[in-house]
Amino acid sequence: MPELPVRVLIIDDESDVCTFFKRLLTRAGYAVVTASNHPEALAALDGGPFNVALVDLKLPDTDGLTLLKAVKARQPACEVIIMTGYSTVKTAVAAMQMGAYEYLEKPFDDIAEIERLVARAASSGVSPTRGEGGSEEWAEVAQGVGFRVGKTEAMRQMVGLAYKVAGKNISVLIQGKTGTGKEVLARFIHAASERAGQPFIPVNCGALPENLLESELFGHERGAFTGANQTRRGIFELANHGTLLLDEIGDATPQIQVKLLRVLETGEFMRVGGERPIKTDVRVIAATNVDLEQAIRDKSFREDLYYRLNVVRLEIPPLSARSGDIPLLAEHFVQQLNRSIKLSPGAVELLQQYAWPGNIRELANVMRRAVVICNGGSILPEHLGGTFMYGPSFTPRGMGAAAGPDGLLEGDKGVEVLLKSYAQGRCLEQMGDVELDRLLASLREAEAGLLAVMARKGIAPPLFDLKDSEAHTIRTALAQCDGNITEAARALGIARNTLYRKIKEFELSE
């Protein structure tokens, strides 16, 4: 039995557009049906299945978003390509967020690209079931830049949208809390774009004083200021034809915001101390962990710059909303450091219960420290650090239970387990001096209560001391890091000066 041709529905009120697509796609072997208004479109959809629908965003009696909903309601497997000629890119992107496959901008200049787009959309409708790394067309690019997307549906949809807009020469605004991976997402967008072979340059707008940031972005002429002994090109020149990531854009000063707006509007800038404009072709991606709309209301961020940057907005969910991805991510970070070490089920459970205020960056640091401290082939709960058994943002399922008759928490994750883990010398809280001292005071109080209960029950007191266990943990970390103070401090999650103080306090130096 011969294979049925791919069926394409064209919905546009301009007869010339319908004729153009019918001739183009029929010649390519597709079966094409056209409709010029809402009733004709619904009648066509009820008349048989379609693989792809090309829908004009603006029609006399309806709009593309309404038709998109109608197509998806009647034929969910049909991929919709939105056509727009009204400079309404934001609306077209909104359509993609609602389920549209892609959008085309009028006039249609690249016929070969249209044919490729329709072919991709037609094959997408019969793609196999997704899995991690899945069959999505973005999977290979994500793997190439080390972007671990995971299985969370919201995350996968966001990455799918990022992949689709990557090929468009439009600005992207990435929003997400600290440590969620905004720069990795920006690198993914660059790698999926036509600029992939050109430079990708990130710059942190909050890391430099205003005068240095201006010189960093736009460069300077010789003699422009004291110390400017030679002409220096800025990032907008170095990133020409490539991608520039303006990280923490919310921290840019009003003066820098004005200059950025001019570059985005005109594609031109001047070096500090320069007299002639320089043209640049840069794709700008901005990233922030602050609410820019609130910043606009507070008069700390320019509204016109916001609209220039926010052509497409991508929001990265926090790690706390991706608990199903935590085992995969944790295993990935462990394997980067030591492929022979595995995660125990107990450690995985604690990782998934933690709130992760530092998001993926915090997870990476925790796993790095656990690998250093682990002295076997499996990372156990006590290797993760005290935060995971005793911390203000952590509430394991057993901690909410009512206290037993002896005043101890029921379950296996109470204070008793915490104290035993310290006795074994396998965990150290990742916090500063003040927080660490507060935790140790709380532990000593808990230890006193536990010893009182054990005395009433006639149980011999345990032979351990918190100070000794802390010293043992530091000694172990130093040994694992071959005495390197910087590496040991990073593994323990404390500052170098704190580690020096502890070494002196416990007389651990040779």
Sequence and secondary structure as in RCSB ss.txt:
>XXXX:A:sequence
MPELPVRVLIIDDESDVCTFFKRLLTRAGYAVVTASNHPEALAALDGGPFNVALVDLKLPDTDGLTLLKAVKARQ
PACEVIIMTGYSTVKTAVAAMQMGAYEYLEKPFDDIAEIERLVARAASSGVSPTRGEGGSEEWAEVAQGVGFRVG
KTEAMRQMVGLAYKVAGKNISVLIQGKTGTGKEVLARFIHAASERAGQPFIPVNCGALPENLLESELFGHERGAF
TGANQTRRGIFELANHGTLLLDEIGDATPQIQVKLLRVLETGEFMRVGGERPIKTDVRVIAATNVDLEQAIRDKS
FREDLYYRLNVVRLEIPPLSARSGDIPLLAEHFVQQLNRSIKLSPGAVELLQQYAWPGNIRELANVMRRAVVICN
GGSILPEHLGGTFMYGPSFTPRGMGAAAGPDGLLEGDKGVEVLLKSYAQGRCLEQMGDVELDRLLASLREAEAGL
LAVMARKGIAPPLFDLKDSEAHTIRTALAQCDGNITEAARALGIARNTLYRKIKEFELSE
>XXXX:A:secstr
      EEEEE S HHHHHHHHHHHHHTT EEEEE SHHHHHHHHHHS  SEEEEESB SS BHHHHHHHHHHH 
TT EEEEEE SS HHHHHHHHHTT  EEEESS   HHHHHHHHHHHHHHTT     SS S TTHHHHHHTT    
S HHHHHHHHHHHHHHTS   EEEE  TTS HHHHHHHHHHTSTTTTS EEEEETTSS HHHHHHHHHEE TTSS
TT  S EE HHHHTTTSEEEEETGGG  HHHHHHHHHHHHHSEE  BT  S EE   EEEEEESS HHHHHHTTS
S HHHHHHHTTEEEE   GGG GGGHHHHHHHHHHHH TT EE HHHHHHHHHB  TTHHHHHHHHHHHHHHH  
SSEE GGGS GGGTS TTB  GGGGS B TTS BSSSSSHHHHHHHHHTT     S HHHHHHHHHHHHHHHHHH
HHHHHHTT       HHHHHHHHHHHHHHHTTT HHHHHHHHTS HHHHHHHHHHTT   
